[in-house]
Amino acid sequence: MNQRPRRNRKTSAVREMVAETHLKKEDLIYPLFIIDGVNKKKSIHSMPNCYRWSLDLLLNEIESCGKLGLSNFVLFPSVENNLKDKKATYSYHPKNFYLKAIKEIKKEFPDFSLMSDVAMDPYSSDGHDGLVIKGEIDNDESIPILCEMALAQANAGIDIIGPSDMMDGRVGAIRETLDENNFINTSIMSYTAKYASAFYGPFRDALNSEPKHGDKKTYQMDPRNRTESLVEAELDEIEGADILMIKPALSYLDVIQTLKKNSNLPISAYNVSGEYAMIHAAAEKGWLDYDNTYLEVLTSIKRAGADIILTYFAKDFAKFKN
């Protein structure tokens, strides 16, 4: 035999030398949950080793992550029910603890990148990403609220706006709002292909943001559709997105690859809470090896074409690489 592919697998050094896919700490964004108050660290039952942090403790957590080599974070607020209303007005209220946290984090860690979440569901009494009118999610009436939210976050100092709501036209409206207010350097990482997935349960548990009625299938994408993601991507590019995101990641590797082949923008993928939780659950039962499994999952997402991965495994990966 002239060709023996096993020769390129014979030692660790050789395998490393010929590896096609390389995953780095710089590729990862670490999602963090924040709550109002002081000295609070609340566990999330369905997401082992993830917590809701008050700002004082969150700053310590970010510092420890920075020492491991992580420098990119996305921040999600867990808001008390008494602060929620139909129009999500707390999302841009000057006393919003989330906005205060953005300012403080950027003050303490100016060189780290911080991404926001723009959607109504954390602040909405209906638990939907858009405004509910007569039982329906009204796309166009939602957009001014999302723009107000994005502008408040930009004023607080956020580096990257993350519209996760899936309302049609919101990327262009947010870009216009930011530019009109001199935030031309504030980036938009659009949730371009966000699917109506069963893998979001633990995240909704973390934020207590489950829809109070119905589901999100009228605005999030149908899991059966792949080429529709090209329509969403083209629109987001035209409207001014800087980075395109696919969510979830693991069950949509084909969509990641599709957008990577058809767009010149950076591609990100969200390795979501359900994907994280099921690996933990299987590892706890001894059915899977935790480290090898999550490393294989992250590598598969990178191999499919993701330039950036939002993942709850980021801190464990950073420890592994150290």
Secondary structure, DSSP 8 states (H G I E B T S, - for coil): ----GGGGGSSHHHHHHH-S----GGGEEEEEEE-SSSS-EEE-TTSTT-EEE-HHHHHHHHHHHHHTT--EEEEEE---GGG-BTT-GGGG-TT-HHHHHHHHHHHH-TTSEEE--B-STTTBTT--SSEEETTEEEHHHHHHHHHHHHHHHHHHT-SEE-B-S--TTHHHHHHHHHHHTT-TT-EEEEEEEEB--GGGHHHHHHHT---SSS-STTTSB-TT-STHHHHHHHHHHHHT-SEEEEESSGGGHHHHHHHHHH-SS-EEEEE-HHHHHHHHHHHHTTSS-HHHHHHHHHHHHHHHT-SEEEETTHHHHHHHH-
